[in-house]
Amino acid sequence: MDAWRHIGSGTLSEMFGKGQVETDTFLRTLGWRLTAEQEYAELDPESKAILDSYTEGVNAYLKDHDTTALSLEYAVLGLLSPDYKIEKWTPINSLTWGKAMAWDLRGNMGEEIERAVLLKTFTPEQLAELYPAYPEDHPVIVNQMGGNALNVQSQTSQVVSNLELSTFDFRPLVDRLALLDEALGPAGAGIGSNSWAVSGEHTATGTPLLANDPHLGIQMPSIWYQAHLECKPVTDECPYNVAGFTFAGVPGVIIGHNARVAWGFTNVGPDVMDLCIERVNPDNPNQYEVNGQWVDFETRTETIQIVGGDPVEVTVRLTRHGPVISESYEPVKNENTNNDPEFVPFKERAGIELPEQYVIALQWTALAPSTPFKAIWGFNRAQNWEDFRAAAQNFHVPAQNLLYADVEGNIGYQMPGDIPIRANGDGTIPVPGWTDEYEWTGFIPFEELPYTLNPEEGYIATANNQVAPFDYPNLITYDWDYGFRAQRIVELIENAPGKIDIAYIQQMQGDSFDANGRTFVPMLLKLDELSDTETKAQGLLKNWDYQNRADSAAAAVFNAFWLHLLQNTFNDDMPEERYFPDGGSRWNEIMRHLDESSAWWDDKTTTDVKETRAEIIRKSFEQGIAELEDIFGRDAAQWNWGEMHAATFRNGTLGESGVPPIEALFNRGPFPVSGGEAIVNATGWSVKDGYETNWLPSMRMIVDLGNLNNSVTVHTTGQSGHAYHPHYADMAPMWAKIEYYAMLWEEGAITSQAEGHLVLTPR
């Protein structure tokens, strides 16, 4: 909680010292805390009371515990930052969590920058191959709208000349964005979530089952804390009886169920960010252009306090679209920091000069006051679909696929969120900010956003795939997940061997089917003139069922091949290493359509030959087998995917300190795991960085709407955030093996199995 509140407020330097000044500068530029303060001021009295009461509880705990009693991390932090003091919690600290989560689930800004950079190297036709359209043979979430969508203005193509984009250097901006990846964890293109609801017509109980497994970056402690909140008694004044998972630092159950309804989330990933290229007055750097006129930047001064050091002031500039985020780091220096290398301007250290006539401003829905937690508290109280949809109208950002089921037998889906309507452009590349041609003209009305109740299919499946039908008139995004997980979920539901029960859904959540195997294994089985080890590896693939199980040698063979296949096919074409393929559903979609005639197969580093698909496949297989020999030895019987792809849970504050004894105190693992990228059991890994799990299902939940006491769940590490507590990592082995424990609901069932019983009595 303490680390996350410093991230949300841009005050990491108060905790960790001057090494975090650049990160704080960028966070202050985004202004999350200022937005949260506006949100709190605008909240209704009931919402304020919820936040205020939660805050009082946190501070009551802090009052009775010194830093060493709070957690072991503070003992280590005291050695690094001896002057650090824990401040009281405030409601603003809770609200900034929503901004951090919105950033984590921000959508396509990375793709927008990448397209702009790649347009300097590739033709629009080549870029279209690298960013294909959502496949029509994969499912959408809402096949038929629950209501009629009005025909708002359709989107048109961007009109930003390649010449203007080619003169702009995006590297400083990308480097600034990377600062938050270090603080919050990288936002990988493949990170998403799964959820599905099955109606009673398909279940063994005759009542709905709802499943959810949100995918987030690997972390420790778990981002989730399981809780059951119950008023005694439940009344109109105190209406809560709700169980599920909370975020530490925020009141309310984020995902879970009450006595009548259950809900789950997956990320929509809508295009709610635009990078606006602003022209700066060459004669006055304090002005930028708006429709042919020079206007003054709005500015504010931020003072960054540094534990053990002197404060640093930074100036934030804002345009009509939002904060200027492309500027290099140039703080006002105090006398005693003039020669400190930590404070050398960022662009000078990078050896990069920004074009003086342009800056980039960020237009983003999350920078306007709104809080998703008001929607959460509405879900906690909801008694039916109408209540749930009414609460969803408060879920402005980050837009989530809201899955619903209730004890009356209904299943439903609602997409909420502020989704901009653009006068021009499609949000795929940066736009000119000096003209009104690309302005946002409003947001898609809530009643026109996709939703469905009790669809004729008898199920609803969401996996970050395209939400709306293909004829939906409004632009949500072009950068969907490409639907491989969604396709597999639908296949498993439609081809269930009988009525679906909780055990079958557990199998579904653990399903590790790799669609790439179906495409490329037949090609690998045709290879001849192989070495003995390569022949044995080929033999492992003959009877492989394409499941990336932890104990599978065939999965190890195929994934080693896949890594080298992507590298050999595309690395030579990319302008710099950061744009090398990293894996995930987009690359699955690209590769399954790459025929033998494609120019991508040719290795540009060899000028005297033109490589073919067959040659690249052979080379990649040989390199993959050589790598497995280096990892495991030549005995293929010892190869297994789980050991290559293991999950190590690293402490969020000190787990990557670079000091092995400290890391050993707080980290746990490695745990061998199944799954992979674009797979239902979504344990992500990086084609650029290696096979280790770097994002994962952060928890798994299956709710039985016919008998809530029969529901099951698990999350990644444990309920405790304290190293060496018995519950610090006791769930990790269960999670890795796709095992569950009972998500008990009735008080008698809970108390009969309770480990302890703590009563808090008001004084």
PyMOL commands that set and color helices and strands:
alter all, ss='L'
color gray80, all
select helices_A, chain A and resi 2-9+13-16+18-30+32-42+45-63+67-70+72-80+91-104+109-118+124-130+162-166+171-184+200-202+335-337+341-343+346-350+365-367+373-381+385-392+436-438+446-448+484-494+502-509+515-524+532-542+553-573+577-579+585-592+599-601+613-632+636-638+641-644+660-666+708-710+732-736+747-752
alter helices_A, ss='H'
color red, helices_A
select strands_A, chain A and resi 193-198+209-217+224-230+241-247+255-258+261-267+273-281+284-290+293-296+298-304+312-318+358-364+400-406+411-414+420-422+431-432+440-443+451-453+459-462+647-649+668-671+684-686+690-697+699-704+712-715+741-742
alter strands_A, ss='S'
color yellow, strands_A
deselect
rebuild
show_as cartoon
